[in-house]
Amino acid sequence: MAKASKESASVIFEVACPDCGAMLKIDSTTGLVVSHTPAPRKRMFEDLETAAKALRESEERKESIFRQSVDAERNKADLLEKKFAEALRKAKDAPEGKPLREFDLD
């Protein structure tokens, strides 16, 4: 008898998902999602010409990024040599011996 009264008191709420806009039906007693209706998909482009233009722009962007990575790879050896020379210079200028710690000064 307790189950029957519990089931009759169950109310289903319809809630819109704030993230995706989908409609969720939630049971009030269990708190579980009963059903899910996905939000309608938005069109990315108005027409075929706009989509083709976006595709061309993305291809140009990809090509530009590829050229930049090729140039960076060509200059990689020079950059590493400069970094090594700078680190070697800093190592020669640094004082020899153990570094002092604040604890040693007390």
N, C-alpha and C positions, 0 to 999 in steps of 0.2 A: 504494500500500500504506500510506503514511503517513496518507492521508486516512481510510482505513477504521479504523485504530486510533484516530485522533483522534475520529471520530464515535462509536465504541463507548465511549470514555471519557467521553462527554458525560453529565452528570447534570442532571436538572431539579429545581430546588428550588421548593417552595411557600412563599411568604412573605406574611404579612398586612401590608397597608399601614397604618402607624401613624396616618396622617392620616384616611383615609376608611373603613378596615376592609375594603377589597377584598382578594381573594386574587389574588396574582400568581404566575405560573409563570415562572421565570427559568432560562435555559440556562447551565450552569456554564462552558462553554468560550467562548461568545461574550459572555456577560453581558447578553444582550438579553432582553426580556420576550417570552415565547412566547405566553402567553394572560393575559387579565384577566377576572376574575369580579367584577362590582360587588357591593358590600355591600347587604344588604336594606335597603330604605327604612323608616325609622321613621315611625309615624303621628304626626302633629302634634297631633291632638285625639282624645280618647277617644270622644266622641259628637258628634252634630250640634248639640246645645244649647251645648256648650262652644265649638264653632267659631263659632256665631252670637254668643255673648257676646264672644268675642275680636274679631270683626268690628265689633260695636257700639263696643267700647272703642277700637279703632283709628280708627273714624270720629270719635269724640268727641275723640281726641287730635289728629287732623288739623284739626278745626274750631278747637280751642284754639290750635294753632300759627298757623292762618290769622288768627284774631282778634289774636294778638300781633303779627303782621307788619303788619296794618292799623293798629294803634295806633302801632307804631314809625314807620310811614310818615307818619302824621298829625303826629307830634312831631318829624319829621326837620328841618323848617325851623327850629324853635326851637333844637334841639340844634346845628345848624350855625351859627346866629347866635351862640350862647354860645361855641362853640369859636373862631369868628373874633374875637370881642371879647377873649377871653383871649389869643389869639396876638398881636393888635394891642397889647394892654397889655404883653405881654412884650417885643415889639419896641421899644416906646417906652422901656421901662426899661433895655434893653440898652445898653451903651456904644457910642458911634459909632466908626467907624474899623475898621482891620483887626484881627482877633483875634490875640492873641499866641500864638506857638507855642513849645514848649519849646526848640526849636532856636535861636530868636531870643534867648532869655535867656542862652545860654552866651557 
